[in-house]
Amino acid sequence: MNRFTSAEIMTVASTTVQTVRRQRLAFALLCLTQFMVVLDASVVNVALPSMQRDLGLSTQALQWVVSAYSLTFGCFLLLSGRAGDLFGRRRLLMGGLVLFSLASLAGGFASSGIWFITTRAIQGLGATLVAPTTLSLTATIFAEGPERNRAFGVIGSISSSAFAVGALLGGLLVAGPGWRWVMFINVPIGFLAIALAPILLQESGAQAERRQIDVPGAIIITTGLIALVAGLGEGNVLGWVSWQTIGLFVLALVLILAFVGIELRSPAPLVRFGIFRLGTLRGADLVALLVTAALVSLLFMLTLYMQRVLGYSAINTGLAFLPMALAIMAISNLASRLAARVGVKTLLVSGMVIVTLGLLLFTRMSATSTFLGLLLPAMLIAAIGLGCVFPAMVIAGTAGVSNNEQGLASGLLNTAQQVGAAIGLAITTTIATSRTTVLLQSGASGGAALVGGFQIALFACACFAVAAALIAVLVMREHECTQGLANPSLAEQCQSVRPFAIHIPHAAVRPPEGKD
């Protein structure tokens, strides 16, 4: 029988304590990076009217503050997840933090709309390097099973709290030192994380052999989607039959078709199109695109409505969004457990119907509406629906997919969300601007014209929700959805899904190495 001296036992115990302490510190650092990226989304949202005023942005140009970030984030998401596997996750995380922090610094000093929108696009590129690697590094720190699932749950909770904190912090910063500080706030957090990363994180994922990575495909699809969003956003200004607008749409079509051709021929495609044979996955991705189009457009329109029509301060705007955020957090936790009882498809369709009712209630807004009389009831109704939709959507979007393609499936789901945000916002801002212009020309007051524009834009959001419900009914199959419920890791992960963390690919966790 082996006997250990007390000194040896103490040495082992000390080493174990140090390992656990280092593990916790490393995880705390990853939580900090996740917090920063989510914080940026909600902080910027509250500051939009101030940015518009100081930088002289039209409502259509203002939507690019959100769309530029969403497009670069979403379209490079799949690429960045694979790049972390090939070149090292810690290295990619640090590169993303540097890019994100420097873009935030440059954005704070922006003197024009073009300058600021460009920095937002670079921020999105930095975020797309940070978010997937944060989750991948978390997967390498904790062993597969309950410990890792709890860690993902903590990150999900931090994402939610970051949105709430960002809404309040954005209001405080705008009311205090000014909107530029919603950009500057990222800089100290980012550089602190950069300094700590080499100390606390071990490199993982770097592969010695040289493998192909589809950078051209990512660039082409991003450029094509930018052309599409530009055409949708500027058609009302340039004219829908102008050569500029038609040229943008033709360019978008050519580039998207070129992307499909490249992916079909590439030995290492960014997207394997065979995965779309799964009807439930197709349906979930389309639902994700439409739901996010509705949600991001809703937040955008409500921010402008509360500050420009109702006269809310930035702080009051942030406070007004809190009940909706908290309600979604609570309902999503309940819904993820309810899915096994009522069925994923049933939960998803029911949620979309409730979201539609909330959005239609918003269309009753007027220049004299009150928070308790209209905004709060509509927010809570929409929150109940969204809380049901998002967990069900994640389960459906990864159900029936083999283990070695779970990363691709979840990445597609999150890419659909980011693309949906950009396209939906381009459509709704175009509709709102067009309606406001018509009302002004007919003699309506400025406030009444703005409200009329917001009303029709929110009706378009309701149409997105109806389309999502129809797709869920016609395309999804309940028996395929239930395969997602059979995955305990996924089911626990869905309990921490936070729809307000729209820029965070919470479900886009690549399979652990050796599981492919």
N, C-alpha and C positions, 0 to 999 in steps of 0.2 A: 504494500500500500504506500502510495506517495505521501510524504509528509511535507508540509510547507511551513517555513518559519514565520513568525509574526512579522518580521521585517519584509519578507516576500509578499505576504498578504497585504500589508500596508502599501507596498509599492504598486501592486496590481490595483488596489482600491483607489489610490491617488491618480493612477493613469486613467482609470475609468471615469473618475470625476472630471479630470481635465478634458477628456474626450467629449463627455456630455456637455460641459460648459462651452467648449469650442463649437459644438454642434448647435447649441442654442444661440450663441452669438452670430454664427453664420446664418441661421434661419432668421434672426432678428434683422440682419442686414438685407436679406431678400424681401422681407416684409416691408422694409423701408423703401426699397426700389419700387415695389408694387404700389405702395401708398402714394409715392410721388407721381407716378404716371396717371393714376386715377384722379388724384387731386387736381392735376392740370386740366382735366376735362371739365369738372364742375366749376373750378375757379374761373376759367375762361368764359363759360356759359353765362354766369352772372354779370360779367364785365362787358358783354357784347354791346349794349347801347352806348357805353362810354367810349369804347373803341371806335364805334361807328361815328360818333360825334367828333372826336379828336382827329381821326385819320381821314374824315370826309368820305366814308364808304356808303354806297347805296345799300339798300336791303339785299339786292342780288349779289353785290360784291361781298357783303358781310357773311353770306352763307359759305363763302370760300374759306373763311377763318376756320369753320368746322370741316368743310369738305376736303380741303387740302390735307389736313391731318388724317382724316378717315381714309382717303384714297392711298396715300403712301403707307399708312399703317396696314391696311387690309391687304393690299396687293403684294406686299413684300413679306407678309406673315409666314406663308408656307416656305418661302425661300430662307428666311432667317432661322426657322426651326431646324431645317436641314443643315444650314451653315454652322450652327452650333455643334451638331454632331461631327462635322468634318474638321472644323478648325479650332474647336475648343469653346466650351460654353462660358467659362469665366472671361476669356479673351473677348468674346462677342458681347458679353454683358458690359464690360468696361468700355468697349468701343461705343456701344449704344448710349451709355451714360455720358460719355464725353460729348457725343453728338447732340444729345438731348439738352445737356446743360449749356453748351455754347449757343445752341439755337435759341434757348430761353433767354440768355443774356442779350443776344442780338435782337430778339423780338422786343425786349423791354426798351431798347433804344430806337425802335422803328420810327421813322419820320414820314412814312407813306404807307398806303394800303398794300402796294405790291411788295414792299420790303417785309411787312408784317406777315402777309400770307405766305411768302417764300419761307420765312423762318418757321411758320407753322407746318409746312410740308416737311422741312428738315426735322422738326420735332417728331413728326409722325414716323419718319424713317428711324430716328433714334429709338422711339418707343417700340417699334416692331422688332428691334434687336434686343431690347430689354425684357419685354413681357414673356415671350416663350422661353428664353433662357432662364429667367427667374423660376419658372415652374419646373423646367428640366433639372436645374440645380437642386431644387427642393426634392425632386424625385431621387437624386443621387445621395442626398444627405440622410434621408429616412428610408428604412427598409420597407418593401412593399407590404401592404396590409394596414391594420388599424392605425399604426403610427403615422404612416404617410397620409392616409385619408384625413386624419385629424389635422395634419399640417395644411393640407389643401383647404380644409374647412376654415382654419384660422386666416389663411390668405383671402378667402372669400369674404369673411367678416371684415377684414381690414379694408378690402375694396369698397364695401358698403359704407363703412365709417368714413372713408376718405371722401366719398361723394358728399356726405352730409357735412363734414368739416369744410370741404372745399366751397360748398354753397355759402356757408356762414363767413368763412375766411375771405372769399371773394368780395362779399358785401362790405366787410370791414376794411379791406385794402382799397377798394374803390372809393369808399367814403373817407378814408384817411389819406395815405400817401399818394393814391391814384392808381388807375388800372394797370399801369406799367409794372407795378409790383406783383401782379398775378403771374407775370413771367419771371421776374427776378426771384420770386420765392423758391423756384426750382433749383436755382444755382447753388446755394449752400448745401441743400440736401443732396444734389447730384455729386458735387465734389467731395462731400463727406463719404458717400458710398464708394466713389472711385478710390479714395485713399484707403478705405477699409477692405476692399475686395481682395487685394493680393495677400492681406494678412489673414483673413478669416476663411476665404474660399479656396478649395483645391481645384486645379484644372481638371476638367472631365470632358470626354466626348471627342477630343482631338484624335484623328485617325492618321496613322503614318502613311498609309497608301494614298495615292492621289486619286480622287474620284471626281467625276464631273458634277457640276452644279449648274442649274438652269437659270443663270443670270439674265441672258437675253429674253427668255420667256417672261420673266418678272417685269423687266423694263417695258417690253412691248405691251403687255396687258395693262400695266399702269398708265402708260401713255394713251392707250386706246380709251380707257375709262375716263381719263381726264378730258379727252376730246369730247366724249359723250356728255359728261356733266357740263362742260363749257357750252356745248350746243344747247342743252336744255336750259341752262341758266341765262344765256345771252340771247336766245332766240327772240324773246319779247322786246329786247332793246334793238338788236340788229335787224329784226324782221325774220319771220320763219321761212320765207322763201328767198332770203338774201344769199348771195354766193358765199359769204362767210359762214352762215349757219349751216347751209347745205354741205359746205366743205368740211366743217367739223364733224357732221354726222357721217359723211363718206369716209373721212379719215378714221373715225372710231370703228366703223364697220370693217374696213380693210385691216386695221391692226388687231381687232378681236379675232377675225378669221385667220390672220397670220399666226396668232398665238395658238389657235386650235391646231393649225397645220404643224407648227413647231413641236407642240406637245405630242402629237400623234407619231412623229418621226424621231423624237428625242430618245436616246438610250436611258436617260435619267430625267424623265419628265417631272415638271413641277406638280402637275395634276395627272393622275392616271384616270382617263375618262371612263374606263370600264366600271369604275365604282358607282357611276350614275345609273347603272342598271337596276340598282336598288331603289324601288319606287318611294319607299318611306324616307330614304336619305334625300332624294330629289325634293320631295315635299317639304321636309324639314328645312332644307337650305332656302327654298323659295319663301317659306313662312318667315324664316329668320330675316331675309332681305326685306320683306314687306313690313314686318312688325317693327324692325329697327327704323325703317323709313318713316313710319308713323310716329314712333316714340321720339326720335331726335327732332323731327319737324315740330312735334308738339312742344317740346322743351324750348326750342328756338322761338316759336311764335308766342308762347306764354311769357317768356322773358321780355320780349319787346312790348307785348300788350300790357304787362303789369307796370313797366317803367315808363313807356311812352304815352299810354292812354290813361291808365289809372293813377299814374304819378307815384308809384312805389319807389322808395329808395332801393339802392342795391342791397342793403342789409335786409330790408323787409322782403325783397324778392327771394333772397336765400332762405329766409325763415318760411316763406310761403311754400317752398318745395319740400320742406322737411316732412310734413305728414305723408305726402305721396311716397317719399323714399322709405320711410319707416314702415308704411303699410305694405309695400312690395316686399321688403325684407321678411316681415312676419308671414305674409301669405305664401311666399315662395317656399319657406320651410315647411308649412303645412301641406302645400300642394305636392311636394316631392314625395311625401308619405302617402298622400291620397291617390297618387297615380296607380299604385298597385291594386287599389280597390275598385276604382271606377274605370280604369283604362286610360292609357296615355292619349289616344286619339280623342276620346270623349272629353278629357280634361282640356286638351288643346283647343278643340272646337268651342267648348263652353267658354273658355277664357277669351277667345277672340270675339265671341258674341258680346261678352261683358265689356271688353275694351271698346267695341264699336258703340255701345250705348253711352259710355263715358265720353267718347269723342264727339258724338252727336249732341250731348248736353253742352259741351264747350261751345258749339256753334251758336248757342243762344246768348253769347256774351254781348254786352253793349258798353257804351262809354260810361255807364253809371252802375255797372255790375259790382257786387261786393264779394269779398272773399268767402264769407260764410254762406251767402245766398247762392253763389254759383261755383266759384273756383274750387272750394274745398269738397263739396259733394261730387263734382265731376272728377277731381283728382282721385278721390277715394274709390269711386267706381272703376276708373281706368286702372288704378293700382291693384284692385282685386283681380281683374282680368289678366293684367301683366304678370302678377305673381303666380297665376296658374299656367300661363303660356310658357314662360322661360324654362322652368325645370322640365316640362313635358317636351319642349323643343329640343333640349340637349339630349334627353333619352332617345327620342325618335331619330335625331341626326347621327347617332352613333350605333343604333341598333342594327344587328345583322351584319356588322362589319368585322372582318377577321382581325385578330389581335395585331398583326403586323401593319394594318392600315388604319388603326384607331387614331393615330396622329394626323393622318391625311383627312379623315372624316371630320374630326373636331376642328382642324384647321380650316377646312372648307366652310364649316358652320360659322366660324368667327369671321372669315373673309366675307361671307355673304352679309353679315351684320355691318361691317365697315362700308362695303360697297353700297348696301341699302341706305345707310346714313347719308352718303354723298348724293346718290341719285334722288332719293326721296326729298332731301332738302332743296336740291336744284329745282325739282318739279313744283314743290309747294311755294317756294319763294317767287318763282316765276308767276304762278297763279295769283298769289297775294299781291304782287306788284302790279300786275295787269289790272286786277279788279280795283285796287286803290286808285290807279291812274284814271280809270273810267269814271269812278265816282267823283273824283276831284274835278274832272272836266264837265260833269253834269251839275256842278255847283254844291256838292256836299262839303261839309266842314272837314278840316284835316283829321280830327278825331274820328268822325263818323266814317270817313274814307278808309282810315287804317283798320278800324273794326271790321268793315266790310271785307277788306282783304284778308284779315285773319280768319274770319268766319268761313270763307270759301276754301282757304288753305286747310283748315281743320276738317272741313267736309271731305276734302281730298284724302286726309289722313284716315277718316272713317272708311273711305273706299278702299284704301290699302288694307285695312283690317278685315273688311268683308271679303276681299280677294284672298287673303291669307286663310280665312275660315273655309272658303270654298275649295281651295287647294288641299287643305287638310282633309276635308270630307272626301274629295274625289281621288286623291293620289295616295294617301297614307293607308296602310293596312295594319289593323290592330295586332294581328299575330306577329308581325315583324317588330312592332314597337315593344311588345312584351319581352323580346330578347334583350332589350336594353335593361329592363327591370331585373333580369336574371344576373346581371353583373353587379355584385355588391359594391365594388370599388366605384363604379359609375353612379350607382344609386346614392351612395354617401356623398360623392362629389356634387351631385345635383342639389343636395340640400343647401349647399353654400353658393349656388349660382346667384349672381347679383346683376340684374339687368341694367342698373344704372352705371355699372362699370363697363360701359359699352366699348371702351377701347382696350379692354383686357381680355385676351383669349383664355378665359378661365378653364374651358374644357380642352384646350389645345395642348394636352400633355402628351409628349411622345412616349411610346412604350419604353420601359426600362431596357437598357442594353442587355442583350442576351435573350430577350423575349420576342424579338422579331421573328 
